């Protein structure tokens, strides 16, 4: 197999969300898929009170040439995958640039301050406007709703990885995903993860074709 070509080298991805959404698992799966394609992957992770629903962010640097620092420089993310929409805005403010691609789940996870009425949370329209101002391409995906229909809301993280594959930004395929997941899952659990991945791919592909 020849060396895979990346749009840029290193190609910088951030997966962001809050504690309990499966952010770290998503970054591990994605990284495993890329390593299996012969690419070098460096991961850096930050946690902000993740046990209480705080911010979780994984920096993933992908290269065909070698190893890079695990920390993506500010303003240098190529793709942001957000499991929580407000986190997408927060990450873009620091790491985005006009050419960044954003994939964001639409389902909010409200901080305690919002639940108690001490803080406000932006509407989805306000989040959409902010994302469109901060990025070149925005895909808002009802990943949690899709995951619930499959029987488990945590599958939203796999839906989002499937959506990333659907963009074609990286060499990610269903067979590639299956090979990674078969290392830890089998039977019904494997099948539902495969369905989540495919649904994520399918929800993005039509949007791309229309542009």
C-alpha positions in Angstrom: 0.0 0.0 0.0 1.4 3.4 -1.0 1.8 6.3 1.4 -1.6 8.0 2.0 -1.8 11.6 1.1 -3.3 14.1 3.6 -4.7 17.5 2.8 -2.0 18.9 5.1 0.7 17.3 7.1 0.3 17.2 10.0 -3.5 17.2 9.8 -4.9 18.5 13.0 -8.2 17.3 14.6 -9.9 18.2 17.8 -12.6 16.0 19.3 -14.4 17.9 22.1 -17.3 17.3 24.4 -18.1 17.0 28.1 -17.5 14.3 30.6 -19.6 11.2 30.0 -20.0 11.6 26.3 -17.4 9.1 25.2 -14.9 11.7 24.0 -11.8 9.7 24.9 -13.2 6.5 23.4 -14.0 8.3 20.1 -10.4 9.7 19.9 -9.0 6.2 20.5 -11.2 4.6 17.8 -10.4 7.3 15.3 -6.7 7.1 16.1 -6.7 3.3 15.7 -8.4 3.7 12.3 -5.7 6.1 11.1 -2.8 4.0 12.5 -4.2 1.0 10.7 -4.0 3.0 7.4 -0.2 3.4 8.0 -0.4 7.0 9.4 1.4 8.3 12.5 -1.0 9.6 15.2 -0.2 11.7 18.3 -2.9 12.3 20.9 -3.0 15.0 23.6 -5.9 15.2 26.0 -7.2 17.8 28.4 -9.9 17.4 31.1 -11.8 20.1 32.9 -13.7 18.5 35.8 -14.8 15.8 33.4 -16.4 13.8 36.2 -18.9 16.6 36.6 -19.7 17.2 33.0 -16.7 19.5 32.4 -15.0 20.0 29.1 -13.0 17.2 27.6 -10.8 17.8 24.5 -8.6 15.5 22.5 -6.0 16.8 20.1 -5.2 14.4 17.3 -2.3 15.1 15.0 -2.1 12.9 11.9 1.0 12.6 9.7 2.4 10.5 6.9 5.9 11.9 7.7 6.5 11.4 11.5 5.6 12.3 15.0 4.5 15.8 16.1 3.9 17.5 19.4 0.6 16.4 20.9 -0.6 19.9 21.4 -2.2 21.6 18.3 -1.0 25.2 18.1 -3.7 27.8 18.6 -5.5 28.7 15.4 -4.3 25.5 13.6 -7.1 22.9 13.9 -8.2 21.5 10.5 -11.3 19.7 11.8 -13.3 20.1 15.0 -15.7 17.3 15.9 -17.9 18.4 18.8 -20.1 16.0 20.8 -21.6 19.1 22.5 -22.5 22.2 20.5 -21.4 25.0 22.9 -18.0 23.2 23.2 -17.6 23.6 19.5 -17.8 27.4 19.8 -15.4 27.4 22.7 -12.8 25.3 20.9 -13.1 27.2 17.6 -12.5 30.5 19.4 -9.1 29.2 20.4 -8.1 26.7 17.7 -10.1 27.6 14.6 -9.3 29.5 11.5 -11.3 30.5 8.4 -10.7 27.2 6.7 -11.6 24.8 9.5 -14.3 22.1 9.1 -16.7 21.7 12.0 -19.0 18.8 12.7 -21.2 19.3 15.8 -23.8 17.3 17.6 -26.9 19.4 18.1 -27.9 18.1 21.6 -26.8 20.4 24.4 -25.5 19.2 27.8 -26.4 21.9 30.2 -23.9 22.9 32.9 -25.1 22.9 36.5 -25.2 26.7 36.4 -27.7 26.7 33.6 -29.9 24.1 35.3 -30.0 26.2 38.5 -30.8 29.4 36.5 -27.5 31.1 37.3 -26.2 31.0 33.8 -27.8 31.1 30.3 -27.1 28.7 27.4 -27.2 30.0 23.8 -29.9 28.7 21.4 -29.0 26.4 18.6 -29.5 29.2 16.1 -27.1 31.4 18.1 -24.6 28.5 18.1 -25.0 28.0 14.4 -24.4 31.6 13.7 -21.2 31.6 15.8 -19.9 28.5 14.1 -20.6 29.9 10.6 -18.7 33.0 11.5 -15.7 31.0 12.8 -15.4 28.3 10.2 -15.6 27.5 6.5 -17.8 24.4 6.7 -20.3 23.6 9.4 -22.3 20.4 9.7 -24.9 20.2 12.5 -25.8 16.6 13.2 -28.6 15.2 15.4 -26.2 12.6 16.6 -27.8 12.0 20.1 -31.3 11.6 18.6 -29.9 9.1 16.1 -28.1 7.2 18.8 -31.2 7.1 21.0 -33.1 5.5 18.1 -30.3 2.9 18.0 -30.9 2.2 21.7 -28.1 4.0 23.5 -27.3 7.8 23.5 -23.6 7.2 24.1 -23.5 6.0 20.5 -23.5 9.7 19.5 -19.8 9.6 19.6 -19.7 6.8 17.0 -22.2 8.7 14.8 -19.9 11.7 14.9 -16.9 9.6 13.8 -19.0 8.2 11.0 -19.9 11.7 10.0 -16.2 12.6 9.9 -15.6 9.6 7.6 -18.5 10.8 5.4 -16.8 14.2 4.8 -13.9 12.4 3.0 -11.4 14.6 4.8 -9.4 11.6 6.0 -9.0 8.0 4.6 -11.7 6.4 6.9 -13.9 3.6 5.7 -16.5 1.3 7.2 -14.2 -1.7 6.9 -11.5 0.3 8.6 -13.9 1.1 11.5 -15.0 -2.5 11.7 -11.4 -3.8 12.0 -10.8 -1.5 15.0 -14.1 -2.3 16.8 -13.7 -6.1 16.3 -10.7 -5.9 18.6 -13.0 -5.2 21.6 -16.6 -5.9 20.5 -18.6 -8.7 18.9 -22.2 -9.8 18.3 -25.0 -7.3 18.8 -22.7 -4.6 20.3 -20.5 -4.7 17.3 -23.5 -4.5 14.9 -25.1 -1.5 16.6 -21.7 0.4 16.5 -21.4 -0.4 12.8 -25.0 0.9 12.3 -24.1 4.1 14.2 -21.0 4.7 12.1 -23.0 4.1 8.8 -25.8 6.5 9.9 -23.2 9.2 10.6 -21.6 8.7 7.2 -24.9 8.8 5.4 -26.1 12.0 7.2 -23.1 14.0 5.9 -22.7 12.6 2.4 -26.0 14.1 1.1 -25.0 17.5 2.4 -21.6 17.3 0.6 -23.2 16.3 -2.7 -25.6 19.3 -2.6 -22.8 21.8 -2.4 
